[in-house]
Amino acid sequence: MKIMSRMALVSLCVGLAALTAGVANARTPSPTATGTPMPPATATPSPPPPAVFAGTVWVDARIVGDRDLTARIGDTVCGTARPPFISPPGADAPVFGLSVPSDEVLPGCGREGAVVTFFVGGQQAPQTAVWHAGAFEGLALIIGPPFATFGGGLSYNSSRIPAGQAVVPYIKDTPCGYALIPATRDAYRGIAFSNEQELGCGVEGSQVTFKLLDAQGNVLAVAKEKGVWHAWDGVAEPQSLRLTFGSGVGITVGNTGTGDASGGEGSAWGRLSILLGFVGLTGVALGLAVRRHAMTR
C-alpha cells in the first residue's frame, strides 16, 4: 500500500487549518474603533462541506484530459474542471478533480440525495453520482462506444518487455485495441474495442486472444489463455488474466489482483493523493467563504 504524497498531506492540513480559522474568526466579536467590545454575535453555522469527485474521462475508448468537465444538479452548473488535467505521481492517466458545493453556498446545488450529472465538452456522460455532504467519490466518465478492459502484471525475463513491443487484444484475426500502459511498464492493461467502434471487434461474449507484437506490428507470439469480451461499466475491475506466451519468448503476464478506472493500484493511490490535495484547496476556499459570510452579517 502506498502512502499519500507529502504534498497532498500538507495541502489537506492547510485546508483544514484554513477552514478552522475561518470558522473561528466568524465567531469572534470584533472591537469598535474606540476599543469597546461589540455585543457577542450569534454563531453562524458552517455550510455543509462540498462533495468532491475525481477520476478519468474516456472518449471513444481512450482516456482524455483536454476537455471541459462540468457538474450539474438539475439545470444549475455547480462545478467545473478545466483542462489540462494532470497525471499525479503513480498514475497512468490524467485525472480530474471536481468540487460540488452545497445549496447554501451556491443556490440550486448540493442537497442530500440530489443527482449530479456530468458533461464532457458539453456532451452528457451516462454516469451520474449522488450528492452527499463531504463525500469523496471516484468516477470513470465514458463517452462513446463501449469497450472491454483487461488487467494483469507484465514482465519480460523477470523485468520488462523491450520498448516498442506490445500485447494487443485480437478478436479472430482483427486487432481490436491497445495497451493502456506502454510496453516498457511492468504491468499490463489492455483495452478491447467494440464492433460499434471498429467492425469485426467485440460484442458480448466474444473470445479475445492476446498477441505479442514487435514495433513493426509483426506477431511474435500468441498467449495460451483467452479472455471474454464484456462492456466495461466504469465501475467493475478489469477482467484479470494470467497470460503465458511460452518459455521461448520469455514473457509472462500475471494477475496482480489490481484494477481500476485507469488501471492499477498505482493509479488508484495516485488519484487518492490528488483527491486529498484537492480537498485541501477546497478547505481553504470554504474557510474563506465562511469568514466572508460572517463579516457581511
C-alpha positions in Angstrom: 0.0 0.0 0.0 1.4 3.4 -1.0 1.4 6.3 1.4 -0.3 9.5 0.2 2.2 12.1 -1.2 3.6 14.7 1.2 2.2 17.5 -0.9 -1.3 16.1 -0.7 -0.9 15.7 3.1 0.4 19.3 3.5 -2.4 20.7 1.3 -5.0 18.8 3.3 -3.7 20.1 6.6 -3.5 23.7 5.2 -7.1 23.4 4.0 -8.4 22.1 7.3 -6.4 24.8 9.2 -7.9 27.5 7.0 -11.4 26.1 7.5 -10.9 26.0 11.2 -9.5 29.6 11.2 -12.4 30.8 9.1 -15.0 29.3 11.4 -13.2 30.7 14.5 -12.9 34.2 13.0 -16.6 34.1 12.1 -17.4 33.6 15.8 -15.0 36.1 17.3 -16.6 39.5 18.1 -14.7 42.5 16.7 -14.0 45.6 18.8 -15.3 49.0 17.7 -13.0 51.8 16.7 -12.9 53.1 20.3 -11.9 49.7 21.7 -15.4 49.0 23.2 -16.2 45.3 22.5 -19.2 44.6 20.3 -22.1 42.5 21.7 -21.5 38.8 21.1 -22.7 37.9 17.7 -24.9 34.9 17.1 -22.8 32.0 16.0 -23.4 31.3 12.3 -23.4 27.6 11.5 -21.0 26.5 8.8 -22.5 25.4 5.5 -22.2 21.7 4.7 -18.9 20.7 3.1 -18.9 20.1 -0.7 -18.9 16.7 -2.4 -15.7 16.0 -4.3 -15.4 13.8 -7.3 -12.2 12.6 -9.0 -11.4 10.2 -11.8 -10.9 9.7 -15.5 -12.7 10.8 -18.7 -13.0 8.3 -21.6 -13.9 9.3 -25.1 -14.0 6.6 -27.8 -12.3 4.1 -25.5 -9.3 6.4 -24.8 -8.6 8.5 -21.7 -8.6 12.2 -22.4 -7.7 15.2 -20.3 -8.2 18.1 -22.7 -12.0 18.9 -22.4 -14.0 21.0 -20.1 -15.9 18.9 -17.5 -18.9 20.4 -15.7 -21.1 19.0 -12.9 -24.8 20.0 -12.8 -27.7 19.5 -10.4 -30.8 20.0 -12.5 -30.1 22.9 -14.8 -27.6 24.6 -12.4 -23.9 24.4 -13.2 -22.3 23.5 -9.8 -18.7 22.8 -10.6 -16.2 23.0 -13.5 -12.9 21.3 -14.1 -10.9 22.8 -17.0 -8.1 21.2 -18.9 -5.4 20.3 -18.9 -6.0 17.5 -16.4 -2.8 16.3 -14.8 -1.3 12.9 -14.2 -0.4 12.7 -10.5 2.6 10.7 -9.3 2.0 7.0 -9.8 -1.0 7.5 -12.1 -1.1 6.3 -15.7 -3.5 8.9 -17.0 -4.8 12.4 -16.4 -7.2 12.7 -13.5 -9.8 15.4 -12.9 -10.9 16.8 -9.5 -14.2 18.5 -9.2 -15.9 20.1 -6.1 -19.7 20.5 -5.9 -20.7 22.9 -3.1 -23.9 22.8 -1.1 -27.1 24.7 -1.9 -26.2 27.1 1.0 -23.0 28.1 -0.7 -24.3 28.1 -4.3 -28.1 28.1 -4.7 -29.5 25.3 -6.7 -26.6 23.0 -6.0 -25.8 20.3 -3.4 -28.7 18.8 -1.4 -28.7 15.4 0.3 -29.6 12.8 -2.3 -29.5 15.2 -5.3 -28.4 13.6 -8.6 -25.2 15.1 -10.1 -24.9 14.8 -13.9 -21.6 15.3 -15.7 -20.9 16.9 -19.1 -17.7 16.4 -21.1 -17.2 19.2 -23.6 -20.9 19.9 -23.5 -21.9 16.2 -24.0 -23.6 14.5 -21.2 -22.0 11.3 -19.8 -24.3 8.4 -18.9 -22.7 8.1 -15.4 -24.2 10.1 -12.6 -23.5 10.5 -8.9 -25.5 11.3 -5.7 -24.6 14.3 -3.7 -23.7 13.8 0.0 -22.1 16.5 2.1 -18.4 15.8 2.5 -18.4 12.8 0.2 -15.4 11.7 -1.9 -16.1 9.5 -4.9 -14.0 8.2 -7.8 -15.6 8.1 -11.2 -14.9 6.9 -14.7 -17.0 9.0 -17.2 -17.4 7.3 -20.5 -18.5 8.9 -23.8 -18.8 6.9 -27.0 -18.9 3.2 -27.9 -18.5 0.6 -25.2 -15.2 -1.2 -24.7 -13.7 -4.1 -22.6 -10.8 -3.8 -20.1 -8.2 -6.4 -19.1 -5.6 -6.3 -16.5 -2.6 -8.2 -15.2 1.1 -7.9 -14.4 3.6 -8.0 -17.2 7.3 -9.0 -17.1 10.0 -9.9 -19.7 12.8 -12.1 -18.4 11.8 -11.1 -14.8 11.9 -7.4 -15.8 10.0 -5.8 -18.6 9.5 -6.2 -22.3 11.5 -4.2 -24.7 10.3 -0.8 -25.8 8.2 -1.0 -28.9 6.7 -4.4 -28.2 3.1 -4.6 -27.0 0.4 -7.1 -26.0 -2.6 -6.4 -28.2 -6.2 -7.8 -27.9 -7.4 -9.6 -31.0 -10.9 -10.9 -31.9 -10.2 -13.7 -34.5 -7.7 -12.1 -36.9 -8.7 -8.5 -36.2 -6.5 -6.3 -33.9 -9.1 -4.7 -31.6 -7.4 -2.5 -29.1 -4.3 -1.4 -27.5 -2.2 -1.5 -24.3 -3.2 1.3 -22.0 0.2 1.2 -20.3 3.3 1.4 -22.6 5.1 -1.8 -23.2 8.1 -0.7 -21.1 6.0 -0.7 -17.9 6.0 -3.8 -15.7 2.2 -4.1 -15.8 -0.4 -4.8 -18.5 -3.7 -3.0 -19.0 -5.5 -3.8 -22.3 -8.4 -2.1 -23.9 -10.5 -4.0 -26.5 -12.8 -2.1 -28.8 -16.4 -3.0 -29.6 -17.9 -3.8 -33.0 -19.6 -0.4 -32.8 -16.2 1.3 -32.8 -14.4 -1.0 -35.3 -16.0 -3.6 -37.4 -15.0 -7.1 -36.5 -14.3 -6.3 -32.9 -16.1 -7.1 -29.7 -19.7 -8.0 -28.9 -20.9 -9.5 -25.7 -19.3 -12.9 -25.2 -16.7 -12.6 -28.0 -13.5 -14.6 -27.4 -10.4 -12.4 -27.1 -6.9 -13.5 -27.8 -3.7 -11.7 -26.8 -0.8 -11.4 -29.2 2.7 -10.0 -28.6 3.7 -7.7 -31.4 7.0 -6.1 -32.3 7.5 -2.4 -33.2 6.5 -3.1 -36.8 3.3 -4.9 -35.8 4.5 -8.4 -36.5 3.2 -11.2 -34.3 5.9 -12.6 -32.1 3.7 -14.9 -30.0 0.1 -15.7 -29.0 -0.9 -16.2 -25.4 -2.3 -19.6 -24.4 -5.1 -18.0 -22.4 -8.1 -16.2 -23.7 -10.5 -13.6 -22.4 -14.2 -12.9 -22.9 -15.4 -9.5 -24.2 -17.7 -7.7 -21.8 -18.5 -4.0 -22.0 -16.9 -2.1 -19.1 -19.3 0.0 -16.9 -16.6 2.2 -15.4 -17.1 0.6 -12.0 -16.1 -3.1 -12.2 -12.4 -4.1 -12.1 -10.8 -5.1 -15.4 -11.0 -8.7 -16.3 -7.9 -10.3 -14.7 -5.9 -12.8 -16.7 -2.6 -14.7 -16.4 -1.2 -14.8 -19.8 1.7 -17.0 -20.8 3.5 -16.9 -24.2 5.8 -19.8 -23.7 9.4 -20.1 -22.4 10.9 -19.4 -25.7 9.5 -15.8 -25.7 10.4 -15.1 -22.1 7.3 -13.1 -21.3 4.6 -13.7 -18.7 1.5 -11.7 -17.9 0.3 -12.5 -14.4 -2.7 -11.4 -12.3 -1.6 -8.8 -9.8 -5.0 -8.5 -8.1 -5.3 -4.9 -9.1 -7.5 -2.9 -11.4 -9.5 0.3 -11.5 -10.8 3.0 -13.7 -7.5 3.9 -15.2 -5.7 0.7 -14.5 -3.8 -0.4 -11.4 -3.0 0.2 -7.8 -0.6 3.0 -8.6 -3.3 4.8 -10.4 -5.8 4.4 -7.6 -3.3 5.7 -5.0 -2.2 8.5 -7.4 -5.8 9.6 -7.7 -6.2 9.4 -3.9 -3.3 11.7 -3.4 -4.5 14.3 -5.9 -8.0 14.0 -4.5 -6.8 14.7 -0.9 -4.7 17.7 -2.2 -7.8 19.0 -4.0 -9.8 18.6 -0.7 -7.2 20.7 1.0 -7.7 23.5 -1.5 -11.5 23.1 -1.0 -11.0 23.6 2.7 -9.1 26.8 2.1 -11.9 28.2 -0.1 -14.6 27.1 2.3 -12.9 28.6 5.3 -12.6 31.9 3.5 -16.2 31.7 2.4 -17.4 31.2 6.0 -15.3 34.2 7.1 -16.7 36.5 4.4 -20.2 35.3 5.2 -19.7 36.2 8.9 -18.3 39.6 8.0 -21.3 40.6 6.0 -23.8 39.7 8.7 
